[in-house]
Amino acid sequence: MSNKIKEHLLKSKWCRPTSPNTVHIITSDLYRSLGDVLRDVDAKALVRSDFVLVYGDVVSNIDISQALQEHRHRRKIEKNISVMTMIFKESSPGHKSRCEEDDIIVAMDSKSQRVLHYQKTQGLKRLHFPMNIFHSGSDEFEIRYDLLDCHISICSPQVAELFTDNFDYQTRNDFVRGILVNEEILGNQIHMHVTKDGYGARVSNLLMYDAVSSDLVRRWVYPLTPEANFTDQKGQSCTHSRHNVYRGSGVSLGHGSQMEENLLIGCDTSIGANCHISNSVIGYNCTIGDNVILDRAYIWNNVHIASNVVISQSVVCDKAEVKEGVKLNKQCVLAYNVVIGPNISLPEGTVVSMHHPEEEEEDDDEFLSDDGEVGQSQDKTKQKAFNPAEVGAEGRGYIWKASSLDDTEEEELSQCLWGRTAARSACSQQGPQLTTPQYAALLLPLLKKWAGVFKNYVKRAQDHMDCLSAFEEYFLEQESHWGAMFKILMTMYQLEIVEEEIILRWFSQGATTDKGRQLRNNQGVRMRRQGGGEGNTEGKGSYLKSFI
């Protein structure tokens, strides 16, 4: 994937000789997180002045010049105390541009705009604020839940250095938490800039993909509009007409078809008769049959859709084919080259890919990749047959996720996702006579192998708690391997499967049985040893001091 991104950037207008920008693309097979990237940036001394840290899936038109000016002013008068300025936009709770996974509550100093507390709220029924934030020397505080984190941060050069000094910083949230909780003694501070204008959102999941795409078509991200062709790709120009209908060159529309509103149709796409299309995006060189209904559908390029098809709030990737009489219910995804139908209805939330779920893939997003490339390295004679009951009599593809699982399948999937299957697999490979180090050596690679699956499903705070509880339930039956559970917790944290604060909350809740309390006390002793005592503040084990 990194090579594809690099290739795209090199071909973009940003890398042309006429571009006013100088673009340096840094890639490595060793990068596993934002922390790895920033540590490499620091090691190579690539940043010597203030820089903007932004995720690649952020879509924004926010003018950050005022925030940058405030950041530089603070660093000038306060002797470089402020290391980061986070940019937020006022947004009421429940607004569609706010991702539920990224809902936050922020405590701030009203006068200095200093961030005192930053916490994600998804799945939380109670909010806890450390008392020390109210003893910071200011008499005016604000606690705000009306803010959208734009994931745009203005950083000082010290940020990369702090990531180098703290190897347990893997994400920006780790950094923010570390500064707010652990770095006070060094005097480092984080500030915030709140704007009422502009647009900023992160496309972190399919719901946000839908929301941001819709906002682009509705022109909320002006001047980033479809007809502006801001990516400067040849053949991607289109015209804009009323009701936010965009049409590329060579588009043909059959008799009786209606284009309602908020609709983009790419070049050389053909639409049949008596179709009804609204709030959708259709790529270039697509063919759509008669009597097709598309609502909040995202059809990529070179897609063929036969007649009498209904697609609602779903994504159809390049070169996929939807045969006659197919219905895609909400939040379905058809990956590259998939064929569905005819005359079949996919349940809500179904994902279909040309890659079998049991294939060993290094890339977490491999299910969405173009089978034309990956398939070259596979032995086609070993491919499992497609299931007509799942994808239709003429269908091609494998189901990765479906909401209509029976009780047995759902239990199997749940056990796999929460890691019980991983734990049992490690134990069964060489029998029950494994020593604890041998058991851990078998189990940890399985966790790394399935990390992508965990991250895909273990998202909410309650999911994290359920995951930890499932591991605990299993280890209560395996007393001889209790020593391995600490290594599992550390690995799950390092792989970003479970967040630190969730582990802390799980541990602090206490067990309900004597054996459970004994298991947790066992882990507490190991955490003390790993942490190296009260004085240790460095290394991967240092964050676990909070357990003591």
C-alpha positions as CSV (number, residue, x, y, z in Angstrom):
1,M,0.0,0.0,0.0
2,S,2.9,2.4,0.8
3,N,4.2,1.9,-2.7
4,K,0.9,2.8,-4.2
5,I,0.6,6.0,-2.1
6,K,4.2,6.9,-3.1
7,E,3.4,6.3,-6.8
8,H,0.2,8.4,-6.6
9,L,2.1,11.3,-5.0
10,L,4.9,11.2,-7.5
11,K,2.3,11.5,-10.3
12,S,0.4,14.3,-8.6
13,K,0.6,18.0,-9.2
14,W,2.4,18.5,-5.9
15,C,5.5,16.8,-7.3
16,R,5.6,18.5,-10.7
17,P,8.5,20.9,-11.5
18,T,6.0,23.8,-11.6
19,S,4.8,23.0,-8.0
20,P,5.8,25.6,-5.3
21,N,6.1,22.7,-2.9
22,T,9.0,20.4,-2.2
23,V,7.8,16.9,-1.3
24,H,9.9,14.3,0.5
25,I,8.3,10.9,0.7
26,I,9.6,8.7,3.5
27,T,8.6,5.0,3.5
28,S,9.9,1.9,5.4
29,D,8.7,-1.6,6.0
30,L,9.5,-1.1,9.6
31,Y,6.8,1.5,10.2
32,R,4.0,0.1,12.3
33,S,2.6,3.3,13.9
34,L,2.8,7.1,13.9
35,G,5.4,6.7,16.7
36,D,7.7,4.7,14.5
37,V,7.5,7.4,11.8
38,L,8.3,10.3,14.1
39,R,11.1,8.4,15.8
40,D,12.7,7.9,12.3
41,V,12.1,11.5,11.5
42,D,13.9,12.5,14.6
43,A,16.8,10.1,14.0
44,K,17.3,11.5,10.5
45,A,16.9,15.1,11.8
46,L,14.3,15.9,9.1
47,V,12.4,18.4,11.2
48,R,14.1,21.5,12.6
49,S,11.2,23.9,12.9
50,D,7.4,23.8,13.6
51,F,5.5,21.3,11.5
52,V,1.9,20.3,11.0
53,L,0.9,16.7,11.9
54,V,-2.1,15.5,10.1
55,Y,-3.5,12.0,9.3
56,G,-3.7,11.0,5.7
57,D,-7.5,10.4,5.9
58,V,-8.3,13.9,7.0
59,V,-10.4,16.1,4.7
60,S,-10.3,19.8,5.7
61,N,-10.4,23.4,4.4
62,I,-9.6,25.0,7.7
63,D,-7.3,28.0,7.6
64,I,-4.7,27.3,10.2
65,S,-2.7,30.5,9.8
66,Q,-4.2,32.1,13.0
67,A,-3.5,28.9,15.0
68,L,0.0,28.8,13.7
69,Q,0.5,32.5,14.7
70,E,-0.8,31.7,18.3
71,H,1.4,28.7,18.6
72,R,4.6,30.7,17.6
73,H,3.6,33.5,19.9
74,R,3.2,31.2,22.9
75,R,6.5,29.5,22.3
76,K,8.2,32.9,22.0
77,I,6.9,34.4,25.3
78,E,6.9,31.1,27.3
79,K,10.3,29.8,26.3
80,N,9.2,26.9,24.2
81,I,6.9,25.4,26.8
82,S,4.0,24.7,24.4
83,V,4.9,21.7,22.3
84,M,1.6,21.2,20.4
85,T,-1.5,23.1,19.4
86,M,-4.4,20.9,18.6
87,I,-7.1,22.2,16.3
88,F,-10.8,21.7,17.1
89,K,-14.0,22.8,15.5
90,E,-17.2,23.6,17.2
91,S,-19.7,20.8,16.5
92,S,-22.8,19.8,18.4
93,P,-23.0,16.3,19.8
94,G,-24.6,13.9,17.3
95,H,-23.6,15.9,14.2
96,K,-22.9,13.5,11.3
97,S,-19.4,14.9,10.9
98,R,-18.5,13.7,14.4
99,C,-17.4,10.1,14.5
100,E,-18.7,8.3,17.5
101,E,-15.4,6.5,17.9
102,D,-13.6,9.9,18.2
103,D,-16.1,11.7,20.5
104,I,-14.1,13.5,23.1
105,I,-14.4,15.7,26.2
106,V,-11.8,18.4,26.8
107,A,-11.0,20.4,29.9
108,M,-9.1,23.6,29.2
109,D,-7.8,26.8,30.8
110,S,-10.1,29.5,29.5
111,K,-7.5,32.2,29.5
112,S,-4.4,30.4,28.1
113,Q,-6.3,27.8,26.0
114,R,-4.1,25.2,27.6
115,V,-5.4,21.6,27.4
116,L,-5.8,20.2,30.9
117,H,-7.6,16.9,30.2
118,Y,-8.4,15.0,27.0
119,Q,-10.5,11.9,26.9
120,K,-12.4,9.8,24.4
121,T,-16.0,9.2,25.6
122,Q,-17.2,6.3,23.5
123,G,-18.8,3.6,25.7
124,L,-18.2,5.5,28.9
125,K,-21.1,6.0,31.3
126,R,-19.1,8.0,33.7
127,L,-16.4,10.6,33.2
128,H,-13.5,11.1,35.6
129,F,-11.4,14.3,35.9
130,P,-8.1,14.3,37.9
131,M,-8.3,16.9,40.7
132,N,-4.9,18.2,39.9
133,I,-6.2,19.9,36.7
134,F,-8.2,22.3,38.8
135,H,-5.0,23.3,40.7
136,S,-3.1,24.6,37.8
137,G,-3.0,28.2,38.9
138,S,-6.0,29.5,36.8
139,D,-9.4,30.4,38.1
140,E,-11.3,29.9,34.8
141,F,-11.9,26.5,33.4
142,E,-14.1,25.1,30.6
143,I,-15.2,21.5,30.1
144,R,-16.4,21.1,26.5
145,Y,-18.2,18.3,24.7
146,D,-19.1,20.4,21.7
147,L,-15.8,20.0,19.9
148,L,-14.7,17.9,16.9
149,D,-11.1,16.9,16.9
150,C,-9.9,17.7,13.4
151,H,-6.8,15.6,13.9
152,I,-4.6,18.5,12.8
153,S,-1.9,19.5,15.2
154,I,0.8,22.2,15.0
155,C,3.9,20.7,16.6
156,S,7.2,22.0,17.7
157,P,10.4,20.0,16.9
158,Q,10.4,18.7,20.5
159,V,7.4,16.4,19.6
160,A,9.6,14.1,17.5
161,E,12.2,14.1,20.2
162,L,9.6,13.2,22.9
163,F,8.4,10.2,20.7
164,T,12.1,9.1,20.6
165,D,12.4,9.4,24.4
166,N,9.2,7.5,25.0
167,F,9.0,4.3,23.0
168,D,5.5,3.5,24.4
169,Y,4.2,6.5,22.4
170,Q,2.6,4.8,19.3
171,T,-0.2,7.2,18.5
172,R,-1.0,10.9,18.9
173,N,-3.4,9.9,21.7
174,D,-0.5,8.2,23.6
175,F,1.5,11.4,23.2
176,V,-1.3,13.7,24.4
177,R,-2.0,11.4,27.4
178,G,1.7,11.2,28.2
179,I,2.2,15.0,28.2
180,L,-0.9,15.7,30.2
181,V,-0.2,13.0,32.8
182,N,3.5,12.3,32.9
183,E,5.4,15.3,31.4
184,E,4.3,18.0,33.8
185,I,7.6,17.8,35.6
186,L,9.3,18.8,32.4
187,G,7.0,21.8,31.9
188,N,5.7,20.7,28.5
189,Q,2.2,21.8,27.7
190,I,-0.4,21.3,25.0
191,H,-2.7,24.1,23.8
192,M,-5.8,24.2,21.6
193,H,-7.3,26.4,18.9
194,V,-11.0,26.3,18.4
195,T,-12.6,27.5,15.2
196,K,-16.2,28.0,14.2
197,D,-15.4,28.1,10.5
198,G,-14.1,25.6,8.0
199,Y,-14.5,21.9,7.7
200,G,-12.4,19.1,9.2
201,A,-13.2,15.4,9.5
202,R,-11.4,12.1,9.4
203,V,-12.5,9.3,7.1
204,S,-11.9,6.6,9.7
205,N,-14.6,4.1,8.8
206,L,-17.4,3.5,6.3
207,L,-19.9,5.7,8.1
208,M,-17.4,8.6,8.0
209,Y,-16.7,7.8,4.3
210,D,-20.4,8.3,3.6
211,A,-20.6,11.5,5.7
212,V,-17.5,13.2,4.2
213,S,-18.3,12.2,0.7
214,S,-21.8,13.6,1.1
215,D,-20.4,16.8,2.5
216,L,-18.0,17.2,-0.4
217,V,-20.8,16.8,-2.9
218,R,-22.9,19.3,-0.9
219,R,-20.1,21.8,-1.1
220,W,-19.4,22.1,2.6
221,V,-15.7,21.7,1.9
222,Y,-15.5,24.6,-0.6
223,P,-13.1,25.2,-2.5
224,L,-12.6,21.5,-2.5
225,T,-15.5,20.7,-4.8
226,P,-15.8,18.0,-7.4
227,E,-15.8,20.3,-10.4
228,A,-12.5,21.9,-9.1
229,N,-10.7,18.7,-9.8
230,F,-8.3,19.5,-7.0
231,T,-6.4,16.2,-7.5
232,D,-5.7,17.5,-11.1
233,Q,-6.3,14.1,-12.7
234,K,-6.8,13.9,-16.4
235,G,-10.3,13.1,-17.6
236,Q,-11.8,13.8,-14.1
237,S,-13.4,17.2,-14.8
238,C,-17.2,17.6,-14.5
239,T,-19.8,20.3,-14.6
240,H,-21.9,21.5,-11.7
241,S,-25.7,22.2,-12.0
242,R,-28.5,23.0,-9.6
243,H,-29.4,20.6,-6.8
244,N,-25.7,19.7,-6.7
245,V,-25.7,17.4,-9.7
246,Y,-22.2,16.9,-11.2
247,R,-21.8,15.3,-14.6
248,G,-18.6,14.3,-16.4
249,S,-18.1,14.3,-20.1
250,G,-19.7,11.5,-22.2
251,V,-22.4,10.7,-19.6
252,S,-25.5,9.2,-21.1
253,L,-28.9,9.0,-19.4
254,G,-31.7,6.7,-20.4
255,H,-35.4,7.7,-20.9
256,G,-37.3,8.3,-17.7
257,S,-34.3,8.2,-15.4
258,Q,-34.2,10.7,-12.6
259,M,-31.1,12.4,-11.0
260,E,-32.6,13.8,-7.9
261,E,-29.9,15.7,-5.9
262,N,-26.4,15.5,-4.5
263,L,-25.1,13.3,-7.2
264,L,-21.8,12.9,-9.0
265,I,-21.5,10.9,-12.3
266,G,-18.0,10.3,-13.7
267,C,-16.9,10.5,-17.4
268,D,-18.2,8.0,-19.9
269,T,-20.7,6.4,-17.6
270,S,-23.9,5.0,-19.1
271,I,-27.2,4.9,-17.2
272,G,-30.2,3.0,-18.4
273,A,-34.0,3.8,-18.5
274,N,-36.2,4.5,-15.5
275,C,-33.5,4.7,-12.9
276,H,-33.7,6.7,-9.7
277,I,-30.4,8.0,-8.3
278,S,-29.9,10.3,-5.4
279,N,-27.1,11.2,-2.9
280,S,-24.7,9.0,-4.7
281,V,-21.3,9.0,-6.3
282,I,-20.6,7.0,-9.5
283,G,-17.1,6.8,-11.0
284,Y,-16.0,6.8,-14.6
285,N,-16.7,4.2,-17.3
286,C,-19.5,2.5,-15.4
287,T,-22.6,0.9,-17.0
288,I,-25.9,0.8,-15.1
289,G,-28.9,-1.0,-16.4
290,D,-32.7,-0.2,-16.4
291,N,-34.8,0.2,-13.3
292,V,-31.9,0.7,-10.9
293,I,-32.3,2.5,-7.6
294,L,-29.2,4.0,-6.0
295,D,-29.4,5.9,-2.7
296,R,-26.2,6.9,-0.8
297,A,-24.4,4.5,-3.0
298,Y,-20.7,4.9,-3.8
299,I,-19.9,3.2,-7.1
300,W,-16.2,3.3,-8.0
301,N,-14.7,3.0,-11.6
302,N,-15.4,0.4,-14.3
303,V,-18.3,-1.1,-12.4
304,H,-21.2,-2.9,-14.2
305,I,-24.6,-2.9,-12.6
306,A,-27.4,-4.9,-14.4
307,S,-31.1,-4.1,-14.4
308,N,-33.5,-4.2,-11.4
309,V,-30.8,-3.6,-8.8
310,V,-31.2,-1.7,-5.5
311,I,-28.2,-0.4,-3.7
312,S,-28.5,1.6,-0.4
313,Q,-25.6,3.2,1.5
314,S,-23.0,0.8,0.2
315,V,-19.6,0.8,-1.5
316,V,-18.9,-1.0,-4.8
317,C,-15.2,-1.0,-5.7
318,D,-13.4,-1.0,-9.1
319,K,-14.3,-3.6,-11.7
320,A,-17.0,-5.2,-9.5
321,E,-20.2,-6.6,-11.2
322,V,-23.7,-6.6,-9.8
323,K,-26.0,-8.8,-11.7
324,E,-29.7,-8.5,-12.3
325,G,-32.2,-8.5,-9.4
326,V,-29.5,-7.9,-6.7
327,K,-30.2,-5.9,-3.5
328,L,-27.4,-4.5,-1.4
329,N,-28.7,-3.4,2.0
330,K,-27.0,-0.7,4.1
331,Q,-23.3,-0.8,4.8
332,C,-22.4,-3.5,2.3
333,V,-19.0,-3.5,0.6
334,L,-18.1,-5.2,-2.6
335,A,-14.3,-5.3,-3.0
336,Y,-12.4,-5.3,-6.3
337,N,-13.5,-7.7,-9.1
338,V,-16.3,-9.2,-7.0
339,V,-19.4,-10.5,-8.8
340,I,-22.8,-10.8,-7.1
341,G,-26.0,-12.3,-8.3
342,P,-28.2,-12.7,-9.9
343,N,-31.4,-12.4,-7.8
344,I,-29.9,-12.3,-4.3
345,S,-30.1,-9.9,-1.4
346,L,-27.1,-9.2,0.8
347,P,-27.8,-8.6,4.5
348,E,-26.8,-5.3,6.1
349,G,-23.1,-5.0,6.8
350,T,-21.9,-7.7,4.4
351,V,-18.4,-7.5,3.1
352,V,-17.4,-9.5,0.0
353,S,-13.8,-9.9,-1.2
354,M,-12.0,-12.0,-3.8
355,H,-9.6,-13.0,-0.9
356,H,-10.7,-15.8,1.3
357,P,-10.9,-14.8,5.0
358,E,-8.5,-17.7,6.0
359,E,-5.7,-16.5,3.7
360,E,-2.6,-15.3,5.5
361,E,-2.3,-11.7,4.6
362,E,0.3,-9.2,5.8
363,D,-1.8,-6.2,5.0
364,D,-4.8,-5.5,7.3
365,D,-6.6,-4.1,4.3
366,E,-5.9,-6.9,1.9
367,F,-9.6,-7.9,1.7
368,L,-10.1,-4.6,-0.2
369,S,-7.1,-4.9,-2.5
370,D,-7.1,-5.5,-6.2
371,D,-7.2,-9.3,-6.8
372,G,-5.5,-8.7,-10.1
373,E,-2.2,-8.1,-8.4
374,V,-2.4,-10.3,-5.3
375,G,-3.9,-13.2,-7.2
376,Q,-0.8,-13.5,-9.3
377,S,1.1,-15.0,-6.4
378,Q,-1.6,-17.4,-5.4
379,D,-2.1,-21.0,-6.5
380,K,-5.4,-20.8,-8.3
381,T,-5.9,-24.6,-8.0
382,K,-6.0,-24.2,-4.2
383,Q,-8.7,-21.6,-4.2
384,K,-11.9,-22.5,-2.3
385,A,-15.1,-22.6,-4.4
386,F,-17.4,-19.7,-4.2
387,N,-20.7,-20.3,-2.3
388,P,-23.7,-19.7,-4.5
389,A,-25.9,-19.3,-1.4
390,E,-23.7,-16.3,-0.4
391,V,-22.9,-14.6,-3.6
392,G,-25.4,-15.9,-6.1
393,A,-25.3,-18.6,-8.8
394,E,-22.9,-16.6,-11.0
395,G,-21.2,-14.8,-8.1
396,R,-17.5,-14.6,-7.4
397,G,-16.2,-13.7,-3.9
398,Y,-16.1,-14.7,-0.3
399,I,-18.1,-13.3,2.6
400,W,-15.9,-11.6,5.2
401,K,-18.6,-10.2,7.4
402,A,-22.3,-10.6,7.6
403,S,-24.8,-9.6,10.2
404,S,-27.1,-12.6,9.7
405,L,-25.0,-15.2,11.5
406,D,-26.7,-18.0,13.3
407,D,-26.0,-18.6,17.0
408,T,-23.2,-21.1,16.4
409,E,-21.4,-19.0,13.9
410,E,-21.7,-15.9,16.0
411,E,-20.2,-17.7,19.0
412,E,-17.3,-19.0,16.9
413,L,-16.7,-15.5,15.5
414,S,-16.9,-14.0,19.0
415,Q,-14.4,-16.4,20.4
416,C,-12.0,-15.8,17.5
417,L,-12.3,-12.0,17.9
418,W,-11.8,-12.0,21.6
419,G,-8.8,-14.2,21.4
420,R,-10.0,-17.3,23.1
421,T,-9.4,-19.3,19.9
422,A,-5.9,-17.9,19.8
423,A,-5.2,-19.0,23.3
424,R,-6.6,-22.5,22.7
425,S,-4.7,-22.8,19.4
426,A,-1.4,-22.1,21.2
427,C,-2.2,-24.7,23.8
428,S,-3.2,-27.4,21.3
429,Q,-0.2,-27.1,19.1
430,Q,2.1,-29.1,21.4
431,G,-0.3,-30.3,24.0
432,P,-1.1,-29.2,27.6
433,Q,2.5,-29.9,28.9
434,L,3.9,-26.6,27.7
435,T,5.9,-24.4,30.0
436,T,4.8,-20.8,30.5
437,P,7.6,-19.4,28.3
438,Q,6.8,-22.0,25.6
439,Y,3.1,-21.1,25.7
440,A,3.8,-17.4,25.4
441,A,6.2,-17.9,22.5
442,L,3.4,-19.7,20.6
443,L,0.6,-17.3,21.6
444,L,2.2,-14.0,20.9
445,P,2.8,-14.6,17.1
446,L,-0.9,-15.5,16.8
447,L,-1.9,-12.2,18.4
448,K,0.4,-10.4,16.0
449,K,-1.0,-12.4,13.0
450,W,-4.6,-11.6,14.0
451,A,-4.0,-8.0,15.1
452,G,-5.8,-6.7,12.0
453,V,-8.9,-8.7,12.9
454,F,-8.9,-7.5,16.5
455,K,-8.6,-3.9,15.4
456,N,-11.5,-4.2,13.0
457,Y,-13.9,-5.5,15.6
458,V,-12.5,-4.3,19.0
459,K,-13.3,-0.6,18.7
460,R,-15.7,0.5,21.4
461,A,-14.6,0.8,25.0
462,Q,-17.0,-2.0,25.9
463,D,-15.4,-4.2,23.2
464,H,-12.0,-3.7,24.8
465,M,-13.4,-4.7,28.2
466,D,-15.1,-7.8,26.7
467,C,-11.8,-8.8,25.0
468,L,-9.9,-8.6,28.3
469,S,-12.6,-10.4,30.2
470,A,-12.5,-13.2,27.6
471,F,-8.8,-13.6,28.0
472,E,-9.2,-13.6,31.8
473,E,-12.0,-16.2,31.6
474,Y,-9.7,-18.5,29.6
475,F,-6.7,-18.1,31.9
476,L,-8.8,-18.8,35.0
477,E,-8.9,-22.4,33.5
478,Q,-5.2,-22.4,32.8
479,E,-3.6,-21.6,36.2
480,S,-0.2,-23.1,35.1
481,H,0.0,-20.4,32.4
482,W,-0.9,-17.3,34.5
483,G,2.5,-15.9,33.9
484,A,1.9,-15.5,30.2
485,M,-1.1,-13.2,30.7
486,F,1.1,-10.1,31.5
487,K,3.0,-10.6,28.2
488,I,-0.3,-10.8,26.4
489,L,-1.5,-7.5,28.0
490,M,1.7,-5.8,27.0
491,T,1.6,-7.2,23.4
492,M,-2.0,-6.1,23.0
493,Y,-1.1,-2.6,24.1
494,Q,1.9,-2.4,21.8
495,L,-0.1,-3.7,18.9
496,E,-2.7,-1.0,19.6
497,I,-5.5,-3.6,20.1
498,V,-6.4,-2.4,23.6
499,E,-5.7,1.1,25.0
500,E,-3.8,1.7,28.1
501,E,-6.7,3.4,29.9
502,I,-8.9,0.4,29.2
503,I,-6.4,-2.0,30.8
504,L,-6.2,0.3,33.8
505,R,-9.9,0.4,34.1
506,W,-10.3,-3.4,33.7
507,F,-7.6,-3.9,36.4
508,S,-9.1,-1.4,38.8
509,Q,-12.6,-2.8,38.6
510,G,-11.5,-5.9,40.5
511,A,-12.5,-9.6,40.1
512,T,-15.7,-11.2,41.4
513,T,-14.2,-14.5,42.5
514,D,-11.3,-15.4,44.8
515,K,-9.5,-17.1,41.9
516,G,-10.0,-14.0,39.7
517,R,-8.5,-11.8,42.4
518,Q,-5.6,-14.1,42.7
519,L,-5.0,-14.0,38.9
520,R,-5.1,-10.2,38.9
521,N,-2.8,-9.9,41.9
522,N,-0.4,-12.2,40.1
523,Q,-0.4,-9.8,37.1
524,G,0.1,-6.8,39.5
525,V,3.3,-8.3,40.9
526,R,4.6,-8.8,37.4
527,M,3.7,-5.3,36.4
528,R,5.6,-3.9,39.4
529,R,8.7,-6.0,38.4
530,Q,8.4,-4.8,34.7
531,G,7.9,-1.2,35.8
532,G,11.1,-1.4,37.9
533,G,9.6,0.2,41.0
534,E,8.2,3.6,41.7
535,G,11.2,5.4,40.3
536,N,11.1,4.0,36.8
537,T,9.7,6.4,34.2
538,E,11.2,5.0,31.0
539,G,10.7,2.1,28.6
540,K,7.6,0.2,27.6
541,G,6.8,-1.0,31.1
542,S,6.7,2.5,32.6
543,Y,3.0,3.1,31.8
544,L,2.1,0.1,33.9
545,K,3.1,1.9,37.1
546,S,-0.4,3.2,37.2
547,F,-1.5,-0.2,38.3
548,I,0.5,0.0,41.5
